[in-house]
Amino acid sequence: MTSRSPGISVRREPGCGCEAAVDLISVDRALAIVADLARPVADCETLPLGAATGRVLAGAVHAAADAPGFDASAMDGYALRADRLRGDGPWMLPVGARIAAGQTAAPLPHGQAGRIFTGAPLPEGADTVVMQEAVTRRDDLIVIATRPAPGQNIRRRGQDMVRGIEVLPVGRQLGPRDIAAAAAAGAGRLSVRRRLRVTLLSNGAELAEPGEALDQGQIWNVNRAMLAAQMAGPGLDLTDGGIICDDRQAFTDALIAASRGADLVVTSGGASVGEEDHLPRALAEAGAEIHLRKVAMKPGKPLTIASIGQALVLGLPGNPVASFVSWHIFGRPIVAGLTGAEHRPRRLMARLSEGLSRRAGRREFRPVRWVGTGLDGLPVLKPGPAEFSARVAELARADGLADIPAEIDSLAAGDLVEFLPFG
């Protein structure tokens, strides 16, 4: 029995020996193949800043000017020159100006203070801002009881950005923080990768659409709606190719047609080796180049990656949980590669709330629930049942996946695992 002890992490490398059989390849090797195949689409477009959320930058964003472009007050208060406060305090100064954000500041007269507001330019002759809570106002005079430090409460020119500096790199998928940075840099339009064209094909005579009455032997089509939801986003242009009947020629024709207009064709079902699993033979008849079949992972072993012409094909298992996990592990990096996006999967170290046993040989991605936080600050995870690949309700209750190395057959309560949170 091979188990992991508390505090010990297992390092995996491509070709680490975690293949369960000669025709299975490791997850790491499969991801390396994905990284080599999924190259960014060449076409770009320029969008207004407000329309670029969720898209991937094709050109870096540089600051068009210093930000701020002048020395500015960091708070509401009074601008003055600190070395004009002679002797011991308190000090009394007349207020000779009022400067608001967006105004041009006149030079500050000698021996006076200027009323100033957050974001307003510091007037010539001032080197300090005293916050309004630290002064007493008496008509047109202020009284300062504590000597201020020169330079306090001032945002210096270029403190945030210096003109020409790179603010956002190529490959950044633009979220609200990135949009804010681009706006602060003065970028009104952004060069982004064009939307990725993706076609989704479902396969299986047993499938009925959710809401329809089920005939004998039928099941509702979970993968079609689930995968569409996983792919939803402003950077993808998704075409639903519908359900392809269990017919090899129909599957072949659908693959050929989809590959002509798509960057990525995603199929669901028919990827195994049974008589009714038509994907392997349909790919061959469509002239595809097969890059990998069968990965040493649970769930998701019958995974296929191929190419037809310029289009990549990702063949996912028909089992909904296996399909979900396979998209999470492989589909997301494929999309990131094709769009040129940075891809940094979120991984955390966590501890199990209870032990588990399993059959070693394949790397397992088991749904887990986050049930608390330990004294060491790490998430505490409750593992799902050992047989989970057909339990969609269990997937809905999960907060992420525990990544269990291929060689591990048992883990105890408190053992460390890698945690891939959803979202």
Stockholm file with secondary structure:
# STOCKHOLM 1.0

chainA/1-423         MTSRSPGISVRREPGCGCEAAVDLISVDRALAIVADLARPVADCETLPLGAATGRVLAGAVHAAADAPGFDASAMDGYALRADRLRGDGPWMLPVGARIAAGQTAAPLPHGQAGRIFTGAPLPEGADTVVMQEAVTRRDDLIVIATRPAPGQNIRRRGQDMVRGIEVLPVGRQLGPRDIAAAAAAGAGRLSVRRRLRVTLLSNGAELAEPGEALDQGQIWNVNRAMLAAQMAGPGLDLTDGGIICDDRQAFTDALIAASRGADLVVTSGGASVGEEDHLPRALAEAGAEIHLRKVAMKPGKPLTIASIGQALVLGLPGNPVASFVSWHIFGRPIVAGLTGAEHRPRRLMARLSEGLSRRAGRREFRPVRWVGTGLDGLPVLKPGPAEFSARVAELARADGLADIPAEIDSLAAGDLVEFLPFG
#=GR chainA/1-423 SS CCBCCTTCCCCCCTTSSCCSSTTCBCHHHHHHHHHHHCCCCSCEEEEEGGGCTTCBBSSCEECSSCBSSSCEESSSEEEECGGGCCSSSCEEEEEEEEECTTSCCCCCCTTCEEEECTTCBCCTTCCEEEEGGGEEEETTEEEECSCCCTTTTEECTTSSBCTTCEEECTTCBCCHHHHHHHHHTTCCEEEEECCEEEEEEEECTTEECTTSCCCTTCEECHHHHHHHHHHCSTTEEEEEEEEECSCHHHHHHHHHHHHHHCSEEEEESCCSSSTTCCHHHHHHHTTCEEEEECBSEESCCSCEEEEETTEEEEEECSSHHHHHHHIIIIIHHHHHHHHTCCCCCCCEEEEESSCEECCTTSEEEEEEEEEEECTTSCEEEEECCSCCTTCHHHHHHCSEEEEECTTCCEECTTCEEEEEECC
#=GC SS_cons         CCBCCTTCCCCCCTTSSCCSSTTCBCHHHHHHHHHHHCCCCSCEEEEEGGGCTTCBBSSCEECSSCBSSSCEESSSEEEECGGGCCSSSCEEEEEEEEECTTSCCCCCCTTCEEEECTTCBCCTTCCEEEEGGGEEEETTEEEECSCCCTTTTEECTTSSBCTTCEEECTTCBCCHHHHHHHHHTTCCEEEEECCEEEEEEEECTTEECTTSCCCTTCEECHHHHHHHHHHCSTTEEEEEEEEECSCHHHHHHHHHHHHHHCSEEEEESCCSSSTTCCHHHHHHHTTCEEEEECBSEESCCSCEEEEETTEEEEEECSSHHHHHHHIIIIIHHHHHHHHTCCCCCCCEEEEESSCEECCTTSEEEEEEEEEEECTTSCEEEEECCSCCTTCHHHHHHCSEEEEECTTCCEECTTCEEEEEECC
//
